[in-house]
Amino acid sequence: MHQHHCALGLAAPSTASATSIGGAIDIAARRPVQPVTIVRPHAAARAARFFTEKFPGRSMYAVKANPSPDLIRILYDNGVTTFDVASIAEVRLVARTVPDATLCFMHPVKAEEAIAEAYFTHGVRTFSLDSMEELAKITRATRDATDLTLCVRLRVSSEHSKLSLGAKFGVAPDEAKELLLATRQVADALGICFHVGSQAMTPNAYAEAMERVRQAIVAAAVTVDVIDVGGGFPSAYPGMVPPPLELYFETIHRAFESLPISYSAELWAEPGRALCAEYSSVVVRVERRRGEELYINDGAYGALFDAAHIGWKYPVALLREPESTVRDHPFSFWGPTCDDLDHMPGPFPLPADVTTGDYIEIGMLGAYGAAMRTAFNGFTSDETVVATDEPMVSLYLAAAPRVASNVVTL
């Protein structure tokens, strides 16, 4: 979510030995007892190529969105060779998975030991910061290195995004001048970065943030070599269908071209959700129906963290042959644990005759689904299969989001 989550662990399931299937209905046919994760490598590859071909700068993948080694390799093989890492564990993960990748340590508050290991062991040369304290920490940890790209993170508005990232990080406008001047003295290349929040629903979010960047550059009168517009690039979900990503790219490019920056300055972005949301979905089983409530075998402590804790809505489809002809009805989900917090209010529209023993595909879980999974209460799943069909929803198959024919969105 560059987002609001940090992964609970980096042991995401590998698909290296996963079975290959046509689609979700094939999973339902064999009636698995545990949830099954479906991955679609072709969807992630398509998203990577879209960004590398259309974004007018460098696209780096925000690893926290989904730390699967297989996904990292897919993105790398399709042109995304720079990675936004937020912890030393993510640094190590990417370094061993794709050793030739470029790593940028973009968490503004880092352990000094993590900075030193990243720099001296893994060759990391790009770091973000939002305080004088962090600048001093980076300088000490790298032993006054002279080959650093340092990106000062500005605080910008998250008003156009579904999830705010405006409170925790970012230097305030009235403090930016001092920090930019001090960083310029240390950095080989000076950058400015920001984050408009996760799932930005309008390109104007970036236009307004770039105006804040322009004001900061003018006030500090420094030469800037990198502009990093961060993450926030959206995917399509029920009730959250964004404009085409090309409009975001065009808006960002126009704003970048108007900035008072070095003629050779670089433009960077940190897509997370937009690169991996379509990569994965989950097939769950209904264990009980209680009126309009369905008890399923995954939930708030598994792949559906966001559905429970921030009310995120995902596309759903009943996996039944022959298909139900009954009109859809809004349902909520209960997860498998004993916890009342394990509740996904939805609503999730499914045929009104859905019942115990039915299977449901829940889509667009490639972003943050696998990253948030735990084994709380003994409920978890590590079965992953590779599917060759298309994701339930896609921003990349046509000018408008494609929604699979068997999926209803509110």
PyMOL commands that set and color helices and strands:
alter all, ss='L'
color gray80, all
select helices_A, chain A and resi 24-29+41-54+63-65+69-77+88-97+112-120+132-141+173-186+204-220+245-257+273-279+305-309+369-372+376-378
alter helices_A, ss='H'
color red, helices_A
select strands_A, chain A and resi 19-21+36-39+58-62+82-85+102-105+126-129+149-153+161-163+189-193+198-200+226-228+266-269+280-290+293-296+316-319+328-334+343-351+359-362+384-387+393-394+402-403
alter strands_A, ss='S'
color yellow, strands_A
deselect
rebuild
show_as cartoon
